[in-house]
Amino acid sequence: MLAAAILPTGLEAQDSTGALADDILPAGFGTLHQEDIALRLRGENIQIKVLPLDERVIRLLSPDSYRALRGLKQLKAREIDDAKTSYGVHDPSLFFVTFFALRKRARFTPEDLTITSRGRFFRPIAVIALTPRWGEQQLDQRETAVAVYLYDEDIEVLEPFVVSYAGGSTASWERNLRKLDEERAAVIARATAAGKS
């Protein structure tokens, strides 16, 4: 795990009356795993996994997964803030991206990972590496390179979007949205039941 637990589990999203916030769910009640909803692209030499780091998504993950991803955001908070200032983006869309090498000396081009959302095309405005050899842009077989990607703030992760790289693309987020909707209802039910006990 790349980051230690940062936030406690429980009903952090409740206000002083105990009601759930409209757009943010409580942490600690999700059951999904990263593998359940990560988008995957496969090229000749590289496999890519992409996962939004939006709180409305990651709070639906299991407590351990949530704390790890939240911890990554906090670990890199200063670099994220610097990028926001440099590019004049108030609330960038953050994504957790993994490149996995299928062959020896597999090369990758980080800035070629693009997103199409609401008919608009987005290139990353900044990439914050989490693994030491990221800058080499080449991996040995079965080696991974991991980073936090920042895109413009206009990507809506609760709507369908398309991720593309090197001529390939995936639109499977639309299918994942159904899983997220089901889990969101389950999280609200679990949190409500816990609040009554």
ZADO-949904 format. One record per residue (C-alpha): residue in three letters; y, x, z. Coordinates in Angstrom, 1 decimal, always signed. Example, Ala and Ser with C-alpha at 12.3 -4.5 7.8 and 13.67 -1.06 7.14 Angstrom:
% residues 2
R   resn        Y        X        Z
R    ala     -4.5    +12.3     +7.8
R    ser     -1.1    +13.7     +7.1
END
This chain:
% residues 197
R   resn        Y        X        Z
R    met     +0.0     +0.0     +0.0
R    leu     +3.4     +1.5     -1.0
R    ala     +5.4     +0.0     +1.8
R    ala     +5.0     -0.9     +5.4
R    ala     +5.5     -4.4     +6.7
R    ile     +9.2     -5.1     +7.1
R    leu     +9.6     -8.8     +7.9
R    pro     +7.7    -10.9    +10.4
R    thr     +5.7    -13.8     +9.1
R    gly     +6.6    -17.3    +10.1
R    leu     +9.3    -19.9     +9.3
R    glu    +12.2    -17.5     +8.5
R    ala    +13.6    -20.0     +5.9
R    gln    +14.1    -22.7     +8.5
R    asp    +17.6    -23.6     +9.5
R    ser    +18.7    -24.3    +13.1
R    thr    +17.3    -27.9    +12.8
R    gly    +13.9    -26.6    +11.7
R    ala    +14.3    -28.0     +8.2
R    leu    +13.2    -25.9     +5.2
R    ala    +15.9    -24.4     +3.0
R    asp    +16.1    -26.1     -0.5
R    asp    +15.3    -23.1     -2.6
R    ile    +13.6    -20.5     -0.3
R    leu    +10.2    -21.1     +1.2
R    pro     +9.1    -19.8     +4.6
R    ala     +7.2    -16.5     +4.5
R    gly     +3.7    -16.1     +5.8
R    phe     +2.1    -19.2     +4.5
R    gly     +1.2    -18.2     +0.9
R    thr     -2.3    -17.4     -0.2
R    leu     -1.9    -16.1     -3.8
R    his     -2.6    -12.5     -4.6
R    gln     -0.6    -10.3     -7.0
R    glu     -3.5    -10.3     -9.4
R    asp     -3.3    -14.1     -9.6
R    ile     +0.1    -14.2    -11.2
R    ala     +0.9    -10.7    -12.5
R    leu     +1.6    -10.7    -16.3
R    arg     -0.6     -8.3    -18.3
R    leu     +0.0     -6.5    -21.6
R    arg     -2.5     -4.1    -23.1
R    gly     -1.7     -1.6    -25.8
R    glu     -3.8     +1.1    -27.3
R    asn     -3.3     +3.6    -24.5
R    ile     -1.6     +1.7    -21.8
R    gln     -2.0     -1.5    -19.7
R    ile     +1.1     -3.0    -18.1
R    lys     +1.4     -5.4    -15.2
R    val     +4.6     -7.2    -14.5
R    leu     +5.5     -9.3    -11.4
R    pro     +8.8    -10.9    -10.6
R    leu    +10.2     -9.8     -7.2
R    asp    +12.2    -13.1     -6.8
R    glu    +11.8    -14.4     -3.2
R    arg    +10.8    -17.9     -4.7
R    val     +7.8    -16.2     -6.2
R    ile     +6.7    -13.5     -3.7
R    arg     +6.9    -15.9     -0.7
R    leu     +3.9    -17.7     -2.3
R    leu     +1.8    -14.6     -2.0
R    ser     -0.4    -13.7     +0.9
R    pro     +1.4    -12.3     +4.0
R    asp     +0.3     -8.8     +3.3
R    ser     +1.3     -8.9     -0.4
R    tyr     +4.7    -10.5     +0.5
R    arg     +5.5     -7.9     +3.2
R    ala     +4.5     -5.0     +0.8
R    leu     +6.7     -6.2     -2.0
R    arg     +9.6     -7.2     +0.3
R    gly     +9.3     -3.7     +1.8
R    leu     +9.6     -2.1     -1.6
R    lys    +12.8     -3.9     -2.3
R    gln    +14.2     -2.8     +1.1
R    leu    +12.9     +0.7     +0.6
R    lys    +14.9     +1.0     -2.6
R    ala    +17.8     -1.2     -1.5
R    arg    +20.4     +1.6     -1.8
R    glu    +19.3     +2.5     -5.4
R    ile    +19.3     -1.2     -6.3
R    asp    +22.8     -1.6     -5.0
R    asp    +24.0     +1.5     -6.8
R    ala    +22.6     +0.1    -10.1
R    lys    +24.2     -3.3     -9.5
R    thr    +27.6     -1.6     -9.0
R    ser    +27.2     +0.7    -12.0
R    tyr    +26.3     -2.1    -14.3
R    gly    +28.4     -4.8    -12.8
R    val    +25.5     -7.2    -12.1
R    his    +25.9     -9.2     -8.9
R    asp    +22.3    -10.5     -8.6
R    pro    +19.9     -8.7    -11.0
R    ser    +16.4    -10.0    -11.8
R    leu    +13.9     -7.6    -10.2
R    phe    +10.4     -7.0    -11.5
R    phe     +7.6     -4.8    -10.1
R    val     +6.0     -3.0    -13.1
R    thr     +2.9     -0.9    -13.3
R    phe     +1.8     +1.3    -16.2
R    phe     -1.9     +2.2    -16.2
R    ala     -3.3     +4.8    -18.6
R    leu     -6.5     +3.9    -20.5
R    arg     -6.8     +7.3    -22.1
R    lys     -5.8    +10.9    -21.5
R    arg     -2.2    +11.8    -22.2
R    ala     -1.1     +8.2    -22.6
R    arg     +2.6     +8.0    -23.2
R    phe     +4.9     +5.1    -22.3
R    thr     +8.5     +4.2    -22.9
R    pro     +9.9     +2.5    -19.9
R    glu    +13.0     +1.0    -21.6
R    asp    +10.9     -0.8    -24.2
R    leu     +9.7     -3.4    -21.7
R    thr    +11.8     -6.4    -22.6
R    ile    +12.0    -10.1    -21.5
R    thr    +13.0    -13.2    -23.5
R    ser    +14.2    -16.0    -21.3
R    arg    +16.0    -19.2    -22.3
R    gly    +16.3    -17.9    -25.8
R    arg    +18.0    -14.6    -24.8
R    phe    +16.6    -11.1    -25.1
R    phe    +16.9     -8.7    -22.1
R    arg    +16.4     -5.0    -21.9
R    pro    +16.2     -3.3    -18.5
R    ile    +19.6     -2.3    -17.1
R    ala    +18.0     +0.2    -14.7
R    val    +14.5     +1.4    -13.7
R    ile    +13.9     +2.7    -10.2
R    ala    +10.7     +4.8    -10.0
R    leu     +8.3     +4.4     -7.2
R    thr     +5.8     +7.1     -8.3
R    pro     +6.7    +10.8     -8.6
R    arg     +5.6    +11.5    -12.3
R    trp     +7.5     +8.5    -13.7
R    gly    +10.0    +10.7    -15.5
R    glu     +7.3    +12.5    -17.5
R    gln     +6.5     +9.2    -19.3
R    gln     +2.9    +10.4    -19.7
R    leu     -0.2     +9.7    -17.7
R    asp     -3.7    +11.0    -17.3
R    gln     -6.5     +8.6    -17.8
R    arg     -6.7     +5.9    -15.0
R    glu     -3.4     +7.2    -13.6
R    thr     -0.6     +4.7    -12.7
R    ala     +3.2     +4.8    -12.8
R    val     +5.1     +2.2    -10.8
R    ala     +8.7     +1.2    -10.8
R    val    +11.2     -1.6     -9.9
R    tyr    +12.9     -2.9    -13.1
R    leu    +16.4     -4.4    -13.0
R    tyr    +17.4     -6.9    -15.7
R    asp    +20.5     -9.1    -16.1
R    glu    +20.8    -11.9    -13.6
R    asp    +20.3    -14.7    -16.2
R    ile    +16.5    -14.5    -16.3
R    glu    +15.1    -17.7    -14.7
R    val    +11.7    -16.9    -13.2
R    leu    +10.9    -20.5    -12.4
R    glu    +10.9    -21.3    -16.1
R    pro     +8.7    -19.9    -18.9
R    phe     +9.7    -16.4    -20.2
R    val     +8.0    -13.8    -22.5
R    val     +7.4    -10.2    -21.7
R    ser     +7.1     -7.7    -24.6
R    tyr     +6.3     -4.1    -25.1
R    ala     +5.5     -2.0    -28.2
R    gly     +4.9     -4.9    -30.5
R    gly     +2.8     -6.9    -28.0
R    ser     +3.9     -9.8    -25.9
R    thr     +2.6    -12.3    -23.4
R    ala     +3.9    -15.9    -22.7
R    ser     +1.3    -16.5    -19.9
R    trp     +4.0    -17.0    -17.3
R    glu     +4.2    -20.6    -18.3
R    arg     +0.6    -21.0    -17.2
R    asn     +1.3    -19.2    -14.0
R    leu     +4.1    -21.6    -13.2
R    arg     +1.5    -24.3    -12.6
R    lys     -0.2    -22.1    -10.0
R    leu     +3.1    -21.4     -8.4
R    asp     +4.0    -25.1     -8.2
R    glu     +0.7    -26.0     -6.6
R    glu     +1.0    -23.1     -4.1
R    arg     +4.6    -24.1     -3.3
R    ala     +3.5    -27.6     -2.3
R    ala     +0.7    -26.1     -0.2
R    val     +3.1    -23.7     +1.5
R    ile     +5.4    -26.5     +2.5
R    ala     +2.5    -28.5     +3.9
R    arg     +1.2    -25.5     +5.9
R    ala     +4.7    -24.7     +7.2
R    thr     +5.3    -28.3     +8.2
R    ala     +2.0    -28.5    +10.0
R    ala     +2.7    -25.2    +11.8
R    gly     +6.1    -26.5    +12.9
R    lys     +4.5    -29.6    +14.4
R    ser     +1.9    -27.7    +16.4
END
